[in-house]
């Protein structure tokens, strides 16, 4: 807890001042208790672009969305020429991964004190929020719970965090179906929001299937019985198809997913979260951070080089396959936190996904995949006031997603700066 307090002292000076949301009242006309945001355009998260609109917020929620008219109410924020859209959602990150003081990937044996790790995790969360990502699913790290809970309690700033608190593979508790079901119940008891499963090798080892259909049916079936979603690491077409047939919620990665696999995703309603390039480029551009740790070696780096064009092509193929529920996830690891939107650019420029579909995949569609489709991911009355503004229109120029200059989560402003275009005129 002391390290969290220290973190607040370190970043507190950078937090914009804000007032607590006022008590709820009527939504129209705006009252003194409401805050109104005015923008040149609003992308609502479902594919609509609304020119010159106001968004009224009260008690951390959106209560009205209407065309701009008349003077801005007292306490309102005029975003000028910027584009307002829902806070972005990344369905696959690793907030517990960081580069230590020796410029190497942190591991459990590198000697970092718990306080050092806690501050690094908090820093990753802060960078992610500042980049416009107001919700993330951090899957794989057992120590994500303190970070998630500290953010939820308002002790530190960060995005809404959902976490698996670890992962399950074919060897967990011996690997029998009954033992795997018990592992799911145990992780739920610890407080997991989702179940993470490894059903294939790493891409650095070839990506072949590692879990049998019976094992997957046991894990994903128990997750569903416990009211939890199941997200599954699967690279090969065989592994991804086993995941879909077993009724698991979501396939991660799927570098080798072919047309047959995509058709099966569509038929089974399986959410699909492939990556375009951020995670690969982060590894390849920063080899000294990772080289020599596990399968981060010459063969592993070569495998990722070969996977890059397949991953890029796979994004476009998935986006053009009718019925595939394509969501946005970066697999952001150490060195990539806060750079999440680079994946949106890759999806559009290298993968061929349309800019608006990429935005929807990172807003309303991502929210639906998290079972939060009625809570976040849209600019609409009744939804949480998780809102960001970009300098430029990302539906026309996806690079605008890299230029986030306003961030609000649950009605609290965490970033507010003059638009870059305005600053550039000085």
N, C-alpha and C positions, 0 to 999 in steps of 0.2 A: 504493500500500500504506500509506503514511503516513496518508492520509486515513481509511482504514479503522481504523487504530489510534486516531486521534483520536475517531472515532465510538464506539469501545468505551469510551473514557474518559468520553465524554459520557453514555452510557446505562447504563454498568456499574452505577452505584448503584441503578438501578431494576430490575435483574435479581434475581429471588429466588435465594437460595442453593440449590444442589442438589449431590448427590453423583453421581459417575459410576456408571452401571449396573454391578451386580456380575456376576461370572462366572455362566454359565448353569448351572442345576441342575434338579431336578425341580420340577414345577409345583404339586403338591398333596401334603401341606398346604403353606402358604406358609412359606418359610424366611427366615432373616435376610437373605439376599441379595436377596430380592424386595421390591418396593414394591406395596402394595395401595391402590387407590382405592375408597372406599365412597360410594355415592350413593343418594338416595331412589328414583331411577329411571334406567334406561339406555335410550336410544334407540339401537338397534344399527346404524342406517344402511340397513337393508333394509325398514323399516316396522314392526318389532317394538318394543314398549315393555316393559321388564323391570323390575318394581318391586323395590326394595331389593336391589340387586346389588353385588357386589364385582368389581373388575377387577384381576387380578394381572399385574404387569409385571416383566420381567427382560431385561437387555441391550437395552433400547429397544423390546421387542416385547411384545405381549399373550400371556401363556401360559395364562391361565385366566379364565373368566367364570362366576360362580356366585352363588346367592342368599346374601345377607349372613347370617352366623351367628356368634355369639360375639364376644369382644372383637376390636377391630381390631389386627392384628399391629403390632409395633414398627416405627416409620418409615412407617406408613401415613398416608393423608390421608383424613379424614372430610369429605366435601363436604356433609354435612347434608341439607337439603331440596332441594339443587340437582339438575339433570338433567345426566347425563353423556352425551355423544354423540361421534361421530367428529369430528376436526378438519374444518372446512368447506373446500370446494374451490371456487375460482373459476376457470373455464376461459377467462376473457378479461379480462385487465387490461393496463395499460400502466405498469409501475413506473418507466419512464424519464421520465414526464411529471410536471412539478412547476411550481409558481408561484414565480417568481424574487423577488429582493429588491425589485424594483420593482412588485410585485403584478401581474405579467403572466405569461402562459404562457411558459415557457422555450422559446426557439428556438436554433438553432445560431448565430445571428448576434447574440445579446443580450449577449455578452461574458463570460458566466459562466466562471470558471476550471474546469478539469477536477475539481479537488478539491471545489469547491462542488457541482458536479453529482453527484459520487460520494456526497457526504454526503446530498444530497436523495434519491437513489435508495435509499440505505440507510435513510433515515428513512421512506420509503414502505413499504419491506419491513417495518420494525419496526411501523408503525401497522397494517399488514395482519395481521401475526401476532398482535398484541395484541387485534385484533377477532375472533380465533378462526379465521382462515383459515390453515391449516397447509400448504396446497399451492395454488399459482397457476400459471396458464399466461399468461406475459407475451409478447404477440405484437406484433411490429412494430418493436421498437427494436434496432438493431445493437449497442448498447452494454450489453445485458443480461448478456452473458457474464461480465464481471468480478464483477457482483453475484451471479449464480447460483453462480459458483465460490467466491467468498468465503464465502457461506452454507454451501455444501457442505463446505468445509474447516473450518468452525467459527470463522472469524475474526470474523464478525458474526452477530447473531441475525436470523432471518427465516424465511419459509415456504419450503418446497421450491419451486424455481422451474424451470419448463420454458419454453424460449424459442425463438422462430423466428429470432432474430438478423436481423430485417429482413423484407421482403415482396417478393412477385413480382406484377407486373401485366401487362397486355396489351402494354406497351412495353418490358419488361425485355429487354435485350440484342437489341433489334430486334423481338422478339415472334414469331419463327418457332417452330414446334414444337421443332425441334432446339435452338435457342438457349435456349428455356425449360427443356428437359430439362437442358441444361448448367448453367443457373442453379440448379436443384435440387441437382445434384451438388456445385456450388461451396458452397452454403450448408451442405450436410451436412458437407463437409470443414472448414468453419469451426467446426463443433460444434453445429449447430442440433438441437433436440429435435423440432421440428415445422416444417412448411412453412406459411407464411401467404400467402394469395393474395387479391388484390383483383379481384373479378369483376363489380363494379358501381360506379356512382358513389356518392359520399357521399349520405346522406339529405338533406344541405343542398343538394345539386345535383339531387335528384330520384330517385336510386337506380337509374337504368336500367342494363341489362346492358352490360358493356364488354369481356368476353372471349368469344371464339367457342368453340363446342363443341370444335373441334380443339385450341385452345390449352389449354382446361381438361383435356381428355383427356391431353395431353402432360404438363402439370405434375403432375396428380394421379396419372397412371400412373407417372411417374418417381419421385414420392415413395413410392408403394407399393413400387416395385422396389428402392428404397433403404432400405426398412424404416421409413419415416417416415409419420406421419399428415399429412393436408392439411386445414387449416381455412380456410374461404373466406368473405370479406366479400361478401354478396349481399343486396340489399334488395328488388328487384322480384321478382315471381313468375317472370318469364321467366329472370332471372339465377339464382334459387335452383333452378329446375327444371333448367337447364343443369348446375349443379353436381352435383345428385343423379344425373343421367343419366351424367355423366362419371366417376362412381365415387369422387368426393372424400369425405373422411371426415366433414366437419362443415360445416354452414352457420351462419354468424354473422349475427345481426340479423334478416333476413327480415321486415321491417316489413310488406311488402305480400304476404306469403305467404298464399295462399287455400286453400280446401279441397282443390282439385286438387293444389296443391303439397304440402300436408301428407300427402295420400294417397301421393304419390310418395316422400316421405321414408320413410314407413312401409314401402312396398314395397321400396325400395332399401336400407333399414337405415341411412339417413343420420342422423347425430347432428344435433340442432337446438338452437342456443343463441341464443334471442331475448332482448331486453332489455325490461324493463317500464317503468322510469322513472328510475332513479338517474342514468344518464349524461345523459339529457335535462334533468332538473331541475338537475343540477350546472352545465350550460352556461347554462340559462335564468336560474337564480338568481344567477349570478356573471358576467354578461355583461362587465363591465369587464376581467376577466382575459383574455378571448379576443377581444373586439370589434376588428375591423380586421385580424386575422391570417388570411390566406387567405380561405376561404369562411365565416369567422365574421363575418357581417355581418347587416344587417336581414333580407335575404331568407333567409339560412341559419337565423337564429333563428326566423323565422316558419315555416319548413319543419319545424323540430323541434317547435314548438307543435302543428302539425297532426298530426305523427306520434304524439304522446303517446297519444291515445285509441285509435289503431290498434294501437299496441304493447301497451297494456293488454289490449285485447280479444283480441289474437293469443295472449297467454299462455294465457288460458282455453281458447281454441279448440284450441290445440296440446295442452294437458293432457287434453282430452276426446277427442282423436282416437286411436283404438286403434292401437297399434304405433309411434307417434311416440316416438323416444328423446330426450326433452326433458331437457337438462342446464342447469346453472346457470352463468351468466357475466354479469358486470356491465358490461364495457367500461370499468372504472374508470380515469379519467384524472386529471389534476391537480385536486386539491381533493376527490376522492372516495375516496382511499386510506384504509382504516380504516372507511369507511362502507358497506362491501360488503353487510352484512346488511340495509341499507335496501331493497335489491333483493328480498330474500326477503319482506319485509313488503309491498312493492308487488305482488309476484306473487300473494300470498294475498288481500290486502285490495282491490286494484284490478283484478287480473287474474282472480281466481276460481279459481286453482289451490288444491288442498287443502293444508293446512299440512304434513301428513306427506309428500305427494308432493314438495312444494318442498324439504323436508329431504333426501329420498332423492336428488333431482336435484342436490343440493349435496354429497352424500357418496358412496354406493356407485355411483350411476349416473354421476356425474361422473368417478369413478375409472376406471370401465370405459371411458369415452370417451377417457381418457388412456392406455389400455392398462396401467393400474396397478390393475386390479380385484382382483388377488390380493395387493396390497401395502398399500393404504390404503382409507379410506372405510367401514370397518366396525369395530365393536367385537366382535372375534372372535379366538380364539386363532390365533396365527401372523401376525397383522397388525401393522404398525408401531403403536407406542403414540403415535399422533397423536390426542389427546383434548382435549375442551373441556368446560366445565361452564357452564350458564346459570342465572341466578336465575329460576326458573319453568320451565314445560314448553312448549317451542316447538311441540310437536305439538298443543297445545290453545290456546296464545296465541302466535302467531308472533312477536310483539314481544319475546318472551323471547330471541330470537336476537340482539337488540341489547344484552342484558345478560350478556355473557360475563365471568365472574369467575375463570376458571381456564383456563390454556392449557398443554398439554404437547405437545412434538413430539419424536418418537423417544425418549420416556422422560424427556426433560429438561423441567422445569417453567420456563416463562417468565412465567407470570402466576398469582398465587395471592392472593386477597383474600377478606375476609369478605363473605358474601352481602349484597346490598343490603338485603334485607328485615331482616336482623339489624342492620345499621348504622342503619336507619331507626328502630329502637326506642329509640335512645339519646336 
